[in-house]
Amino acid sequence: MTEINSVTTLTQDGDVAIVTLNSPPVNALSANVRDGLYEGFKQAIASDAKAIVLICEGRTFIAGADITEFGGAMKGASLPDVQAMMENSPKPVIAAIHGTALGGGLEVALCAHYRVAVPSARLGLPEVNLGLLPGAGGTQRLPRIAGVEKALEMMTSGRHAPAKEALEMGLVDEIVPEGQLKEGAVAFARKAVAEGKPLVKVRENNAKLEPAKGHPEVFDNFRKANARKFRGFLAPEYNIRCVEAAVNSASFDEGLGVERKLFMELMMGPQSAAQRYYFFAERQANKIPDVPDDTPTRPINKVGILGAGTMGGGIAMNFANAGIPVTIVELKQDALDRGLKTIRSNYERSRGAVAEQTEKRMGLLTGSLDMDAFADCDLVIEAVFERMDIKKDVFTNLDRICKPGAILATNTSALNIDEIASVTKRPEDVIGLHFFSPANVMKLLEIVRADKTARDVIATSMKLAKQIGKIAVLVGVTPGFVGNRILGQRQREAQKLVMEGAMPWDVDRVLYDFGFPMGPFAMSDLAGLDIGWVKEKSKGESIRDVLCEMDRRGQKTGAGYYDYDENRNAKPSPVTEKIINDFIAKSGRNPRKISDEEILERCIYPMINEGAKILDEGKAIRPSDIDVVWVNGYGWPVYRGGPMYYGDQLGADKVLAKMKEFQGAMGDDFKPAALLEKTVAEGKKLSDFKR
């Protein structure tokens, strides 16, 4: 065995040289890895071996670039140098793939003459998720091997193709049994030598590009079909342009030039910077300073859920999807039956494997009308009406019924969990698990730490969130927690703007153009204006009251703030406009013309300011946690990083100056946070905050 460097070795199995890479945790293409590969292939080519196999130790093949190097000075061998060494080898090079071959990892594999993989392997070019495109020839090689349509779909979605699909599209040449990757790759290499297989260079294969030549509609149709999904993002469009270049350029190298130019534009641009920031922010959210990774966790083998409504049913699906048995308790049989029926129909409407597993997942759900059924549960989550007296009554009963060590969780979106925990004899077992609606779809889980919540309860909740496919953020007890508390700032200003002369569709348009999926008024129409509205108590005191009294309760009634056609397409409503103008007249004000700039600043800057208050009060651990909450729970565009990141991009000084200006004109709703003032005074960024 020859040790090339600290991460690369060269061995020989008969007439096959084996370059082995071992750079935990995922063999990312760092300078050290590139140097090792370059020198390893150089020596293998110079040896008496007749073929070369590239294989990786650990849990995966090369999972991608080393993101920490992005934007820094180039060190060591370049990735194109490594690729050229492989591609131009006079001996067949076989890439042996297990785990994932992603991004730069797949771009390396595409420069081998052949690829073998185990059945569990997955391959993809997910750079689009970082606001980038494959920058080492991937945009030019993938369409040549997989075809234009498949390349477009994979590159703009970032999807990982399983080995079987990769074999069908020609991305992999052979699948070898699990646990026999090395033996299978060596056998393939020997067969390649014995049969005199050609040294296939993907870059020279243009056959799969031909059907798209002279047919620009292939790309136009793809853009149209995905316009909604790609809205606001630059990277998908740039990926499409690169595939167009692969088809239309006179040579591979010309297309590669287009790829490099567009890659650098994205790399140096604000969107990719925000998306790379978010990539690390999401991972950082898992780290709790006083709850180390080795904190013991409690076993969760059975979960109880109180409430079979929309939220309770959605929460139950998360656990059933993960194979965890669930007991659902309701007060009345018809409510329980309705809840279980809704869960079943949700599964049956799902596509593919989920629909096929309906009976298995439904078999994990047990319904009951008796809370004593929670006696053997390891975790119980209540999802009942949002009233403190009801929550306290529930937790008093759970305290009596549940076994010692069971975690008692509330799904409240705003109520004081310390107060809820106070009615139990075990406040250390109480925690908030705030799921977002629909709970079986939304990724975010706000885990709310009360004053006495035990560390192992926090550790268990964080681990469980990952198990059920959620992105968890630990927050503290404060009205609305992190997400809804910040949302309250935006909602207040949106309502005030309407009473000053902006129409709901003006506010919604500005926020939609900023990148949100919809604005606050469109969202209210979608959810239903009558949520929390009581007909008997309504006295027409607000715009919403009047709309509900007119049975304009949102999309479900065909009218709310907007008017809707039979397909639920919205258009501005003259009825709503008149109601608003009547309210403005009654208030004694004159409506004024409000600029898009003011709408955006009034909706967004107070959110940043509130985030600073939350940090100062210790209700969020770090600024990036707030951003993770808002990207996953409220549709903040990931290409803008999150409200705290966006505040830094604007400049904390600019945010502070505007808050002071608004405070002078409109009052203390805009009073700057002490932390915002301190940040500016010290010449720092909000992201510099550390408790």
C-alpha positions as CSV (number, residue, x, y, z in Angstrom):
1,M,0.0,0.0,0.0
2,T,1.2,3.5,-0.9
3,E,0.1,6.3,1.3
4,I,-0.5,9.3,-1.0
5,N,-1.4,11.7,1.7
6,S,-3.4,11.7,4.9
7,V,-6.7,10.9,3.1
8,T,-5.7,8.9,0.1
9,T,-4.0,5.5,-0.4
10,L,-3.0,3.5,-3.5
11,T,-3.1,-0.3,-3.5
12,Q,-3.1,-3.0,-6.1
13,D,-5.3,-6.0,-6.5
14,G,-3.5,-8.1,-9.2
15,D,-3.7,-6.0,-12.3
16,V,-6.1,-3.4,-10.9
17,A,-4.9,-0.3,-9.1
18,I,-7.3,1.0,-6.3
19,V,-7.3,4.6,-5.3
20,T,-9.0,4.8,-1.9
21,L,-10.3,8.1,-0.4
22,N,-11.0,8.4,3.3
23,S,-11.8,11.9,4.5
24,P,-14.6,11.8,7.1
25,P,-17.4,12.6,7.4
26,V,-18.4,12.7,3.7
27,N,-15.2,12.8,1.6
28,A,-15.9,16.3,0.6
29,L,-13.6,17.7,-2.1
30,S,-11.3,19.7,0.0
31,A,-7.8,20.8,-1.2
32,N,-6.3,17.8,0.6
33,V,-8.7,15.4,-1.1
34,R,-8.1,16.9,-4.5
35,D,-4.3,16.7,-4.0
36,G,-4.7,13.0,-2.9
37,L,-6.8,12.1,-5.9
38,Y,-4.6,13.9,-8.4
39,E,-1.4,12.3,-7.1
40,G,-3.1,8.9,-6.6
41,F,-4.3,8.7,-10.2
42,K,-0.9,10.0,-11.5
43,Q,0.9,7.1,-9.7
44,A,-1.8,4.6,-10.7
45,I,-1.3,5.5,-14.4
46,A,2.4,5.2,-14.0
47,S,2.1,1.7,-12.4
48,D,1.9,-1.6,-14.2
49,A,-1.8,-1.9,-13.4
50,K,-4.2,-2.3,-16.4
51,A,-7.2,-0.6,-14.8
52,I,-7.9,1.8,-12.0
53,V,-10.8,1.8,-9.5
54,L,-11.8,4.8,-7.4
55,I,-13.5,3.9,-4.1
56,C,-14.3,5.7,-0.9
57,E,-14.2,4.6,2.7
58,G,-16.9,5.6,5.3
59,R,-20.6,6.0,4.8
60,T,-20.5,7.6,1.3
61,F,-18.7,8.2,-2.0
62,I,-17.7,11.9,-2.5
63,A,-20.8,13.8,-1.3
64,G,-19.8,17.1,-2.9
65,A,-17.6,20.2,-2.6
66,D,-16.2,21.5,0.6
67,I,-18.5,24.4,1.1
68,T,-16.2,26.0,3.6
69,E,-13.7,26.7,0.8
70,F,-16.2,28.7,-1.3
71,G,-15.1,32.2,-1.9
72,G,-11.6,31.6,-0.6
73,A,-8.3,31.5,-2.3
74,M,-7.6,28.3,-4.4
75,K,-5.3,25.8,-2.8
76,G,-3.9,22.5,-4.1
77,A,-4.9,20.7,-7.3
78,S,-7.9,22.1,-8.9
79,L,-11.0,19.9,-9.5
80,P,-10.6,20.2,-13.3
81,D,-7.0,19.0,-12.9
82,V,-8.2,15.8,-11.1
83,Q,-11.0,15.3,-13.7
84,A,-8.6,15.6,-16.6
85,M,-6.2,13.1,-15.0
86,M,-9.0,10.6,-14.7
87,E,-10.6,11.3,-18.1
88,N,-7.4,11.2,-20.0
89,S,-6.1,8.1,-18.3
90,P,-4.8,5.5,-20.9
91,K,-6.2,2.8,-18.6
92,P,-10.0,2.4,-17.9
93,V,-11.1,4.2,-14.7
94,I,-14.1,2.8,-12.8
95,A,-15.8,4.9,-10.1
96,A,-17.3,2.6,-7.3
97,I,-20.2,4.4,-5.7
98,H,-22.0,3.9,-2.4
99,G,-23.9,6.3,-0.2
100,T,-24.3,9.4,-2.3
101,A,-22.4,10.9,-5.2
102,L,-23.5,14.5,-5.2
103,G,-22.4,17.7,-6.8
104,G,-18.7,17.7,-7.3
105,G,-18.7,14.0,-6.3
106,L,-20.9,13.1,-9.3
107,E,-18.8,15.5,-11.4
108,V,-15.7,13.4,-10.5
109,A,-17.6,10.2,-11.2
110,L,-18.7,11.4,-14.6
111,C,-15.0,11.7,-15.6
112,A,-14.4,8.0,-14.9
113,H,-14.9,5.9,-18.0
114,Y,-17.4,3.7,-16.2
115,R,-19.4,3.7,-13.0
116,V,-20.6,0.9,-10.7
117,A,-22.9,1.4,-7.7
118,V,-24.6,-0.6,-4.9
119,P,-28.4,-0.6,-5.0
120,S,-28.7,1.9,-2.1
121,A,-26.5,4.5,-3.8
122,R,-28.0,7.9,-4.9
123,L,-26.6,10.3,-7.4
124,G,-27.4,13.9,-8.1
125,L,-26.4,17.5,-8.8
126,P,-28.0,19.4,-5.9
127,E,-26.1,22.7,-6.2
128,V,-29.3,24.5,-7.1
129,N,-30.2,24.2,-3.4
130,L,-27.2,26.4,-2.6
131,G,-28.1,28.9,-5.2
132,L,-25.5,27.5,-7.6
133,L,-25.0,25.3,-10.6
134,P,-22.5,22.4,-11.0
135,G,-19.2,24.2,-11.8
136,A,-17.0,21.4,-12.9
137,G,-18.6,20.3,-16.1
138,G,-21.7,18.7,-14.6
139,T,-24.1,20.8,-16.6
140,Q,-22.3,19.7,-19.8
141,R,-21.8,16.0,-19.0
142,L,-25.1,15.1,-17.3
143,P,-27.3,15.9,-20.4
144,R,-24.8,14.0,-22.6
145,I,-25.3,10.9,-20.5
146,A,-28.9,11.1,-19.1
147,G,-30.6,13.2,-21.9
148,V,-31.7,16.8,-21.9
149,E,-35.1,16.4,-20.1
150,K,-33.7,14.3,-17.3
151,A,-30.7,16.6,-16.8
152,L,-33.0,19.6,-16.6
153,E,-35.3,18.0,-14.0
154,M,-32.4,16.7,-11.9
155,M,-30.4,19.9,-11.9
156,T,-33.2,22.3,-11.2
157,S,-34.7,20.2,-8.4
158,G,-31.5,19.0,-6.9
159,R,-33.1,15.5,-6.7
160,H,-31.0,12.5,-5.9
161,A,-31.6,9.6,-8.3
162,P,-31.5,6.1,-6.8
163,A,-29.1,3.6,-8.3
164,K,-31.8,1.7,-10.3
165,E,-32.9,4.9,-12.1
166,A,-29.3,5.9,-12.6
167,L,-28.7,2.5,-14.3
168,E,-31.7,3.0,-16.6
169,M,-30.6,6.5,-17.7
170,G,-27.0,5.4,-18.3
171,L,-25.5,7.3,-15.4
172,V,-24.4,4.0,-13.9
173,D,-23.1,1.1,-15.9
174,E,-23.6,-1.8,-13.5
175,I,-25.2,-2.4,-10.1
176,V,-23.2,-4.7,-7.7
177,P,-24.5,-6.3,-4.5
178,E,-24.5,-4.4,-1.2
179,G,-21.3,-5.1,0.7
180,Q,-19.5,-6.2,-2.4
181,L,-18.7,-2.8,-4.0
182,K,-14.9,-3.3,-4.0
183,E,-15.1,-6.8,-5.4
184,G,-17.7,-5.8,-7.9
185,A,-15.7,-2.8,-9.1
186,V,-12.5,-4.8,-9.5
187,A,-14.4,-7.5,-11.4
188,F,-15.9,-4.9,-13.7
189,A,-12.4,-3.4,-14.3
190,R,-11.0,-6.8,-15.2
191,K,-13.9,-7.4,-17.6
192,A,-13.3,-4.0,-19.2
193,V,-9.7,-4.9,-19.8
194,A,-10.4,-8.4,-21.0
195,E,-13.1,-7.2,-23.5
196,G,-11.1,-4.2,-24.6
197,K,-13.9,-1.8,-23.6
198,P,-13.4,1.7,-25.0
199,L,-12.3,4.5,-22.7
200,V,-15.6,6.3,-22.7
201,K,-15.4,10.1,-22.3
202,V,-18.8,11.5,-21.5
203,R,-17.7,14.9,-22.9
204,E,-17.4,13.3,-26.4
205,N,-20.9,11.7,-26.4
206,N,-23.3,14.1,-28.2
207,A,-26.0,11.6,-29.2
208,K,-28.4,12.4,-26.4
209,L,-28.2,16.2,-27.2
210,E,-29.3,15.8,-30.8
211,P,-33.1,15.5,-30.1
212,A,-33.1,19.0,-28.5
213,K,-31.0,20.7,-31.2
214,G,-33.1,23.2,-33.1
215,H,-36.0,22.8,-30.7
216,P,-35.9,25.7,-28.2
217,E,-39.4,24.8,-27.2
218,V,-37.9,22.0,-25.1
219,F,-36.5,24.6,-22.8
220,D,-39.4,27.1,-23.1
221,N,-41.9,24.4,-22.1
222,F,-39.8,23.4,-19.2
223,R,-39.6,27.0,-17.9
224,K,-43.3,27.4,-18.3
225,A,-44.1,24.2,-16.5
226,N,-41.9,25.2,-13.5
227,A,-42.4,28.9,-13.5
228,R,-44.2,28.9,-10.1
229,K,-41.6,26.7,-8.4
230,F,-38.7,28.7,-9.8
231,R,-40.1,32.1,-9.0
232,G,-37.6,34.5,-7.6
233,F,-34.7,32.1,-7.8
234,L,-31.8,32.7,-10.2
235,A,-30.1,29.3,-10.0
236,P,-32.7,27.2,-11.8
237,E,-32.7,29.5,-14.8
238,Y,-28.9,29.5,-14.9
239,N,-28.9,25.7,-14.8
240,I,-31.3,25.7,-17.7
241,R,-29.1,28.1,-19.7
242,C,-26.1,25.8,-19.1
243,V,-28.0,22.8,-20.6
244,E,-29.0,25.0,-23.5
245,A,-25.3,25.7,-24.0
246,A,-24.6,22.0,-23.9
247,V,-27.1,21.5,-26.8
248,N,-26.3,24.6,-28.8
249,S,-22.5,25.2,-28.4
250,A,-20.1,24.2,-31.1
251,S,-18.0,22.2,-28.6
252,F,-17.9,20.8,-25.1
253,D,-15.3,23.4,-24.1
254,E,-17.5,26.3,-25.4
255,G,-20.4,25.0,-23.3
256,L,-18.0,24.7,-20.3
257,G,-17.1,28.3,-20.8
258,V,-20.8,29.3,-20.4
259,E,-21.0,27.1,-17.3
260,R,-18.0,28.7,-15.7
261,K,-19.2,32.3,-16.4
262,L,-22.7,31.6,-15.0
263,F,-21.3,29.7,-12.0
264,M,-19.1,32.7,-11.0
265,E,-22.1,35.1,-11.4
266,L,-24.1,32.9,-9.0
267,M,-21.1,32.3,-6.6
268,M,-20.5,36.0,-6.2
269,G,-24.1,37.0,-6.1
270,P,-26.4,37.6,-3.1
271,Q,-28.7,34.7,-3.6
272,S,-26.2,32.0,-3.3
273,A,-24.5,33.7,-0.4
274,A,-27.9,33.7,1.4
275,Q,-28.6,30.0,0.6
276,R,-25.1,28.9,1.7
277,Y,-25.6,30.8,4.9
278,Y,-28.9,29.1,5.4
279,F,-27.3,25.7,4.7
280,F,-25.1,26.1,7.8
281,A,-27.8,27.9,9.8
282,E,-30.1,24.8,9.6
283,R,-27.3,22.6,10.9
284,Q,-26.3,25.0,13.6
285,A,-29.9,25.0,15.0
286,N,-29.3,21.4,16.2
287,K,-26.6,22.5,18.6
288,I,-27.8,23.5,22.0
289,P,-25.0,25.0,24.2
290,D,-26.1,23.5,27.5
291,V,-27.5,20.2,26.0
292,P,-24.4,18.5,24.5
293,D,-24.6,15.8,21.9
294,D,-24.0,13.1,24.4
295,T,-27.0,14.0,26.6
296,P,-29.0,10.9,27.3
297,T,-32.4,10.6,25.6
298,R,-35.6,8.9,26.7
299,P,-37.0,6.0,24.5
300,I,-40.1,7.0,22.5
301,N,-41.8,3.8,21.5
302,K,-45.4,5.0,21.7
303,V,-47.0,8.4,21.4
304,G,-50.3,9.7,22.6
305,I,-52.1,12.6,20.9
306,L,-55.1,14.4,22.5
307,G,-57.3,15.8,19.7
308,A,-58.1,14.3,16.3
309,G,-58.8,17.6,14.5
310,T,-56.7,19.0,11.7
311,M,-53.7,19.6,13.9
312,G,-53.9,16.5,16.0
313,G,-54.4,14.3,12.9
314,G,-51.5,15.9,11.1
315,I,-49.2,15.4,14.1
316,A,-50.3,11.7,14.3
317,M,-49.3,11.2,10.7
318,N,-45.7,12.3,11.4
319,F,-45.2,9.5,13.9
320,A,-47.1,6.8,11.9
321,N,-44.8,7.7,8.9
322,A,-41.8,7.0,11.1
323,G,-43.3,3.7,12.3
324,I,-44.1,4.8,15.8
325,P,-47.5,3.6,17.2
326,V,-49.9,6.4,18.1
327,T,-52.9,6.5,20.4
328,I,-55.4,9.3,19.5
329,V,-57.9,10.4,22.1
330,E,-61.0,12.4,21.4
331,L,-64.0,13.4,23.5
332,K,-66.7,12.2,21.1
333,Q,-66.9,9.2,18.8
334,D,-68.0,11.2,15.8
335,A,-65.0,13.6,16.2
336,L,-62.6,10.6,16.5
337,D,-64.1,8.8,13.4
338,R,-64.0,12.0,11.4
339,G,-60.3,12.5,12.4
340,L,-59.3,9.0,11.5
341,K,-61.2,9.2,8.2
342,T,-59.3,12.5,7.3
343,I,-56.0,10.8,8.0
344,R,-56.9,7.9,5.8
345,S,-58.0,10.1,3.0
346,N,-54.7,12.2,3.3
347,Y,-52.8,8.9,2.9
348,E,-54.9,7.7,0.0
349,R,-54.4,11.1,-1.8
350,S,-50.7,10.8,-1.5
351,R,-48.5,9.5,-4.4
352,G,-46.5,6.4,-4.8
353,A,-45.1,4.5,-1.8
354,V,-47.1,6.6,0.8
355,A,-50.4,5.5,-0.7
356,E,-49.3,1.9,-0.9
357,Q,-48.4,1.9,2.8
358,T,-51.8,3.4,3.9
359,E,-52.9,0.2,5.7
360,K,-49.6,-0.2,7.4
361,R,-49.6,3.3,8.7
362,M,-53.3,3.3,9.7
363,G,-52.6,0.1,11.6
364,L,-50.2,2.1,13.8
365,L,-53.1,4.4,14.9
366,T,-55.4,3.5,17.7
367,G,-58.5,5.6,18.6
368,S,-59.9,6.0,22.1
369,L,-62.4,8.2,24.0
370,D,-60.6,7.6,27.3
371,M,-57.5,9.6,28.3
372,D,-56.4,6.7,30.5
373,A,-55.3,5.1,27.2
374,F,-52.3,7.4,27.5
375,A,-51.0,5.5,30.6
376,D,-48.3,3.5,28.7
377,C,-47.3,6.3,26.3
378,D,-43.7,7.7,26.3
379,L,-44.8,11.0,24.9
380,V,-48.2,12.7,24.9
381,I,-48.9,15.8,22.8
382,E,-52.1,17.8,23.4
383,A,-53.6,19.5,20.4
384,V,-56.8,21.0,21.9
385,F,-58.5,24.4,21.8
386,E,-56.1,27.3,22.4
387,R,-57.4,28.4,25.9
388,M,-55.3,28.4,29.1
389,D,-58.1,26.9,31.3
390,I,-58.6,24.0,28.9
391,K,-54.8,23.4,28.6
392,K,-54.4,23.4,32.4
393,D,-57.3,20.9,32.9
394,V,-55.7,18.6,30.3
395,F,-52.3,18.7,31.9
396,T,-53.7,18.1,35.4
397,N,-55.2,14.9,34.0
398,L,-52.1,13.9,32.0
399,D,-50.1,14.4,35.2
400,R,-52.3,11.8,37.0
401,I,-52.6,9.4,34.1
402,C,-49.1,9.3,32.5
403,K,-46.3,7.0,33.7
404,P,-43.2,8.4,35.4
405,G,-40.7,9.7,32.8
406,A,-43.3,10.3,30.1
407,I,-42.8,13.6,28.2
408,L,-45.9,15.9,28.4
409,A,-46.0,18.2,25.4
410,T,-48.3,21.1,24.4
411,N,-48.8,22.1,20.8
412,T,-49.8,25.7,21.8
413,S,-48.7,28.3,19.4
414,A,-48.6,31.2,21.9
415,L,-49.7,30.3,25.5
416,N,-47.3,30.4,28.5
417,I,-45.9,26.9,28.9
418,D,-44.5,27.7,32.4
419,E,-48.1,28.3,33.5
420,I,-49.3,25.1,31.8
421,A,-46.5,23.1,33.5
422,S,-47.3,24.6,36.9
423,V,-50.4,22.4,37.3
424,T,-48.2,19.3,37.2
425,K,-46.0,17.6,39.8
426,R,-43.4,17.1,37.1
427,P,-42.7,20.4,35.3
428,E,-39.3,19.1,34.2
429,D,-41.2,16.7,31.9
430,V,-43.2,19.4,30.2
431,I,-42.2,21.0,26.8
432,G,-43.7,22.8,23.9
433,L,-43.8,21.0,20.5
434,H,-45.3,23.6,18.2
435,F,-46.1,22.0,14.9
436,F,-47.1,24.2,12.0
437,S,-50.2,23.6,9.9
438,P,-50.7,21.4,8.0
439,A,-48.6,19.4,10.5
440,N,-48.0,16.4,8.2
441,V,-46.5,18.8,5.5
442,M,-44.8,21.7,7.2
443,K,-41.1,21.1,8.1
444,L,-40.7,23.4,11.0
445,L,-41.1,22.3,14.7
446,E,-40.6,25.0,17.3
447,I,-39.4,23.2,20.4
448,V,-40.3,25.4,23.4
449,R,-38.2,25.1,26.5
450,A,-40.0,26.1,29.7
451,D,-38.1,27.2,32.8
452,K,-38.0,23.8,34.4
453,T,-37.8,21.6,31.2
454,A,-35.2,18.8,31.8
455,R,-32.2,18.7,29.4
456,D,-32.9,15.0,28.5
457,V,-36.4,16.1,27.5
458,I,-34.9,18.7,25.2
459,A,-32.4,16.2,23.7
460,T,-35.1,13.6,23.2
461,S,-37.4,16.2,21.4
462,M,-34.6,17.4,19.1
463,K,-33.7,13.8,18.2
464,L,-37.3,12.9,17.7
465,A,-37.9,15.9,15.4
466,K,-35.2,14.5,13.1
467,Q,-36.7,11.0,13.2
468,I,-40.1,12.4,12.0
469,G,-38.5,14.5,9.3
470,K,-38.9,17.9,11.0
471,I,-36.4,20.8,11.2
472,A,-36.3,21.7,14.9
473,V,-35.5,25.0,16.5
474,L,-35.3,25.4,20.3
475,V,-36.9,28.6,21.5
476,G,-38.0,30.1,24.9
477,V,-41.3,30.9,26.4
478,T,-42.6,34.3,25.2
479,P,-46.0,35.2,23.7
480,G,-46.1,33.7,20.2
481,F,-42.7,32.2,20.8
482,V,-40.3,33.2,18.0
483,G,-42.2,32.8,14.7
484,N,-45.7,34.1,15.7
485,R,-44.2,36.9,17.8
486,I,-42.3,38.3,14.8
487,L,-45.3,37.6,12.5
488,G,-47.4,39.9,14.8
489,Q,-45.2,42.8,13.9
490,R,-45.9,42.3,10.2
491,Q,-49.6,41.7,10.7
492,R,-50.0,44.9,12.7
493,E,-48.3,47.0,10.1
494,A,-50.2,45.4,7.2
495,Q,-53.5,46.3,8.9
496,K,-52.4,49.8,9.7
497,L,-51.2,50.3,6.1
498,V,-54.7,49.4,4.9
499,M,-56.3,52.0,7.2
500,E,-53.9,54.6,5.8
501,G,-54.8,54.0,2.1
502,A,-53.0,51.0,0.8
503,M,-55.3,48.3,-0.4
504,P,-54.8,44.6,0.7
505,W,-53.7,43.6,-2.8
506,D,-51.0,46.4,-2.7
507,V,-49.5,45.0,0.5
508,D,-49.8,41.4,-0.7
509,R,-48.2,42.2,-4.1
510,V,-45.1,43.9,-2.4
511,L,-44.6,40.9,-0.1
512,Y,-45.1,38.4,-2.9
513,D,-42.6,40.3,-5.1
514,F,-40.2,40.2,-2.1
515,G,-40.4,36.4,-2.3
516,F,-43.2,35.2,0.1
517,P,-45.6,32.6,-1.3
518,M,-48.5,35.0,-0.6
519,G,-49.2,38.1,1.4
520,P,-51.0,38.4,4.7
521,F,-54.5,39.1,3.3
522,A,-54.3,36.4,0.7
523,M,-53.2,34.1,3.5
524,S,-56.2,35.1,5.7
525,D,-58.5,34.3,2.8
526,L,-56.9,30.9,2.4
527,A,-57.1,30.0,6.1
528,G,-60.6,31.5,6.5
529,L,-61.4,34.9,7.9
530,D,-63.8,33.4,10.4
531,I,-61.1,31.5,12.4
532,G,-61.7,32.8,15.9
533,W,-64.6,35.0,14.8
534,V,-67.8,34.6,16.8
535,K,-71.0,35.6,14.9
536,E,-73.0,36.3,18.0
537,K,-70.4,38.7,19.4
538,S,-69.6,40.5,16.1
539,K,-70.5,44.2,16.0
540,G,-68.9,45.3,12.8
541,E,-66.0,46.9,14.6
542,S,-63.3,45.8,12.1
543,I,-62.9,45.3,8.4
544,R,-62.7,41.6,9.1
545,D,-66.0,41.6,11.2
546,V,-67.8,43.3,8.3
547,L,-66.5,40.9,5.8
548,C,-67.5,37.9,7.9
549,E,-70.9,39.3,8.6
550,M,-71.4,39.6,4.8
551,D,-70.4,35.9,4.6
552,R,-67.2,36.9,2.8
553,R,-65.1,34.4,4.8
554,G,-62.3,33.7,2.3
555,Q,-61.7,31.3,-0.5
556,K,-64.2,28.7,0.9
557,T,-67.1,31.2,0.4
558,G,-65.8,32.6,-2.9
559,A,-65.1,36.0,-1.4
560,G,-63.1,37.5,1.5
561,Y,-60.6,40.4,1.1
562,Y,-60.6,39.3,-2.6
563,D,-63.2,38.0,-5.0
564,Y,-62.7,34.5,-6.3
565,D,-63.8,32.7,-9.4
566,E,-64.8,29.1,-9.6
567,N,-61.1,28.1,-9.8
568,R,-60.3,30.2,-6.7
569,N,-58.4,32.7,-8.8
570,A,-58.3,36.0,-6.8
571,K,-59.0,39.5,-8.1
572,P,-59.2,42.8,-6.2
573,S,-62.7,43.4,-4.8
574,P,-64.6,46.7,-5.1
575,V,-66.7,45.5,-2.2
576,T,-63.7,45.3,0.1
577,E,-62.3,48.6,-1.2
578,K,-65.6,50.3,-0.3
579,I,-65.6,48.8,3.2
580,I,-62.0,49.9,3.8
581,N,-62.7,53.5,2.5
582,D,-65.8,53.7,4.8
583,F,-63.7,52.7,7.8
584,I,-61.0,55.3,6.8
585,A,-63.7,58.0,6.5
586,K,-65.2,57.0,9.9
587,S,-61.7,57.4,11.5
588,G,-61.5,61.0,10.2
589,R,-58.4,60.3,8.1
590,N,-57.7,61.0,4.5
591,P,-56.3,58.0,2.6
592,R,-52.9,58.6,1.1
593,K,-50.8,57.1,-1.6
594,I,-48.3,54.7,0.0
595,S,-45.2,53.6,-2.0
596,D,-44.1,50.0,-2.4
597,E,-40.9,50.9,-0.6
598,E,-42.8,52.1,2.5
599,I,-45.0,49.0,2.5
600,L,-41.9,46.7,2.4
601,E,-40.0,48.7,5.1
602,R,-43.0,48.9,7.4
603,C,-43.7,45.2,7.1
604,I,-40.1,43.9,7.2
605,Y,-38.0,46.3,9.4
606,P,-40.2,45.8,12.6
607,M,-39.7,42.0,12.1
608,I,-35.9,42.4,12.2
609,N,-36.3,44.7,15.2
610,E,-38.5,42.2,17.0
611,G,-35.9,39.5,16.3
612,A,-33.3,41.6,18.0
613,K,-35.5,41.9,21.1
614,I,-36.1,38.1,21.1
615,L,-32.3,37.6,21.0
616,D,-31.7,40.1,23.8
617,E,-34.3,38.4,26.0
618,G,-32.7,35.0,25.4
619,K,-35.8,33.5,23.7
620,A,-33.7,32.4,20.7
621,I,-30.2,31.0,21.0
622,R,-28.7,32.7,17.9
623,P,-29.8,35.0,15.0
624,S,-29.6,32.2,12.5
625,D,-32.2,30.2,14.6
626,I,-34.7,32.9,13.9
627,D,-33.9,32.7,10.2
628,V,-34.5,28.9,10.2
629,V,-37.9,29.4,11.9
630,W,-38.9,32.0,9.3
631,V,-37.7,30.1,6.2
632,N,-39.4,26.9,7.2
633,G,-42.5,28.0,9.0
634,Y,-43.5,31.2,7.2
635,G,-42.2,31.1,3.7
636,W,-39.4,33.7,4.0
637,P,-37.5,33.3,0.7
638,V,-34.4,31.2,1.4
639,Y,-32.5,33.3,-1.2
640,R,-32.9,36.2,1.2
641,G,-31.5,34.1,4.1
642,G,-34.0,35.0,6.8
643,P,-35.0,38.3,8.6
644,M,-31.8,38.6,10.7
645,Y,-29.5,37.8,7.8
646,Y,-31.5,40.3,5.6
647,G,-31.1,42.9,8.3
648,D,-27.3,42.5,8.0
649,Q,-27.5,42.7,4.3
650,L,-29.4,46.0,4.5
651,G,-27.1,47.2,7.3
652,A,-28.2,47.4,10.9
653,D,-27.5,51.1,10.8
654,K,-30.0,51.5,7.9
655,V,-32.7,49.5,9.8
656,L,-32.1,51.5,13.0
657,A,-32.3,54.8,11.2
658,K,-35.6,53.8,9.5
659,M,-37.1,52.5,12.8
660,K,-36.3,55.9,14.4
661,E,-37.8,57.8,11.5
662,F,-41.0,55.7,11.7
663,Q,-41.0,56.1,15.5
664,G,-40.9,59.8,15.2
665,A,-43.8,59.8,12.7
666,M,-46.0,57.0,13.9
667,G,-45.1,56.2,17.6
668,D,-43.5,53.6,19.7
669,D,-44.7,50.6,17.7
670,F,-41.4,51.3,16.0
671,K,-39.2,51.8,19.1
672,P,-35.8,50.3,18.3
673,A,-34.6,47.3,20.2
674,A,-31.8,47.9,22.6
675,L,-29.7,45.2,20.9
676,L,-30.2,46.9,17.5
677,E,-28.9,50.2,18.9
678,K,-26.0,48.5,20.6
679,T,-25.1,46.6,17.4
680,V,-24.9,49.8,15.4
681,A,-23.1,51.7,18.2
682,E,-20.4,49.0,18.3
683,G,-20.1,48.8,14.5
684,K,-21.2,45.2,14.4
685,K,-23.7,43.0,12.6
686,L,-26.7,41.3,14.1
687,S,-25.1,38.0,13.2
688,D,-22.2,38.8,15.6
689,F,-24.6,38.4,18.5
690,K,-23.5,35.7,21.0
691,R,-25.0,35.2,24.4
